[in-house]
């Protein structure tokens, strides 16, 4: 089974505070992956780096085998392929869970 997402030796720091240090991860296709950890352990930073909301200091992130940390990459194209749900991230209370998580892909991809 191929990896849909792969991180190789990813490092991210905010000033002197190293949040992700030499992190490697493989996510095989057709799987669901859950990040669990204590508050402040870097979960949200990792997701923000994968979704190109933060830049990494070192390492590589590959999506479907393509390096997405290349500065020439089209960020919008990458984000169309990724789906992430952040806990308590201002969901619409009048919508169901399914409507909340499908809203962005429906609006962006017009499907």
C-alpha positions in Angstrom: 0.0 0.0 0.0 1.4 3.4 -1.0 1.8 6.3 1.4 -0.5 9.2 0.7 1.3 11.4 3.1 4.9 11.2 4.3 7.0 13.4 6.5 10.8 13.0 6.5 12.9 14.5 9.3 10.6 17.5 9.8 11.7 20.3 12.1 9.8 23.3 13.2 10.8 25.8 15.9 9.4 29.1 17.1 12.5 31.0 18.1 14.4 28.8 20.6 11.4 26.6 21.2 11.7 23.4 19.0 8.2 22.1 18.5 8.8 19.3 16.0 12.2 17.7 16.0 13.3 15.3 13.3 9.7 14.0 13.0 9.1 11.3 10.4 5.6 9.8 9.7 4.0 7.7 7.0 0.3 7.6 6.4 -0.8 4.8 4.0 -3.6 5.4 1.6 -7.2 4.4 2.7 -6.4 4.9 6.4 -7.5 7.3 9.0 -4.9 8.8 11.3 -5.5 10.3 14.7 -3.0 12.5 16.6 -3.4 12.3 20.4 -1.2 14.0 22.9 -0.9 16.5 25.7 -1.7 20.1 25.3 1.4 21.9 23.8 2.9 18.7 22.4 2.9 20.0 18.8 -0.3 18.3 17.3 -1.8 21.5 15.9 1.6 22.8 14.7 2.1 19.5 12.8 -1.3 19.8 11.1 -0.6 23.4 10.3 2.7 22.5 8.7 1.1 19.6 6.7 -1.6 22.0 5.4 1.1 24.7 4.6 -0.3 27.2 7.1 3.2 27.1 8.7 6.6 26.6 7.0 8.9 24.0 8.3 12.5 24.7 9.1 13.9 21.5 7.8 12.8 18.2 6.3 10.3 17.3 3.6 6.6 16.7 3.4 5.3 14.6 0.5 1.7 14.3 -0.6 1.1 11.5 -3.1 4.8 11.3 -3.6 5.2 15.0 -4.5 7.2 17.3 -2.3 4.8 20.0 -1.1 7.4 22.0 0.8 8.9 23.2 -2.5 8.4 27.0 -2.6 7.1 26.7 -6.2 4.2 24.5 -5.2 0.7 25.8 -5.6 -0.7 25.9 -2.0 -4.3 25.9 -3.1 -3.8 22.6 -5.1 -2.3 21.0 -2.0 -5.1 22.1 0.2 -7.7 20.7 -2.2 -6.3 17.2 -1.5 -6.1 17.5 2.3 -8.9 17.3 4.8 -8.3 18.1 8.5 -10.7 18.7 11.4 -9.4 20.7 14.4 -11.2 20.3 17.7 -13.5 23.2 18.6 -12.6 25.1 15.4 -15.7 27.3 15.2 -18.1 24.9 13.6 -21.5 26.1 12.5 -24.0 25.2 15.3 -26.9 25.0 12.9 -25.2 22.4 10.7 -24.7 18.7 11.3 -21.2 17.3 11.7 -21.3 16.0 8.1 -22.4 19.4 6.8 -19.6 21.1 8.7 -16.8 18.9 7.5 -18.0 18.9 3.9 -18.7 22.6 3.6 -15.2 23.6 2.5 -14.7 20.9 -0.1 -18.1 21.6 -1.6 -17.5 25.3 -1.8 -13.9 25.0 -3.1 -14.4 22.2 -5.6 -18.0 23.2 -6.5 -19.2 19.6 -6.1 
